[in-house]
Amino acid sequence: MNDTPDSSRGIARVLERIERGEVHMRSRFRFLVRTVLIGTLFVVVLLCAVFFASFALFILRMSGAIILPAFGFRGFRLLVTLTPWLLVLVVVVFGVATVVLTRRMPAAYRRPAAYSVGIAIILISAFAITIARTPFHPFLRARSLPFLAALYQHHGMDRLRGVHVGTISSMANASFVLHTDAGEITIHITNATRLPREHTIAVGDRVVVIGESTADGLFAYGVRFGDDLGHEQFRRHAPAFMSWWR
């Protein structure tokens, strides 16, 4: 292939700069060290993004907020309110850093930016969902490590107002007693309460309840089976659109 006039002039300019000593060759060792450092930093940033993303999913799962869309519009609105947006922002920051580091790797030099963004999203999402379904976060929460203890306490389940997760300890005609980590609360069922259609709730069931608290207890807007790290009833009766979580 013949060189074009522009490419010939470009080559000539580069040769002139080399002759003047303006271009310095970098050793292979320096290139290798730079690649290793970028790769190491990429792994650290990716792990941070995965940790905080899985932590956010863990909070939504254990609080019962992950199944709030099953309650309809009010559930969606409550989910938006209860979503730990600060954690989401942290995940976004680490995600952007992951993309930037990916762009600096030799394998991504000549690929479009969408390629790096897609890789970052797939890696963070896949690992976060997988980790959130394991006992990883309950294990760390139980160890009470200095920094992590404060993190888990700050994002504790008691922060989720309007959402109650617990086990039914007794039932009456139009109410039942829900045993939660914070104590027992009386749940009142009205004609407007949305109950599970597939299975009648009974003593011993773990449920998620949303409603408004009063001096006499909580008047439920809706009741759904709750998720307790693989609770079997949740797996059977969760909404179809949440099949990815089973």
Buried (B, 14 or more C-beta within 10 A) or exposed (E): EEEEEEEEEEEEEEEEEEEEEEEEEEEEEEEEEEEEEBEEBBEEBBEBBBBBBBBBBBBBBBBBBBBBBBBEEBBEEBBEBBBBEEBEEBBEBBBBBBBEBBBBBEEBEEEEEEBBBEBBEEBBBEBBBEBBBEEBBEEBBEEEEEEBBEBBEEBEBEEBEBBBBBBBEEBEEEBBBBBBEEEEBBBBBEEEBBEBEEEEBEEEBBBBBBBEEEEEBBBBBBBBBBBBEEBEBBEEBBEEEBEEBE
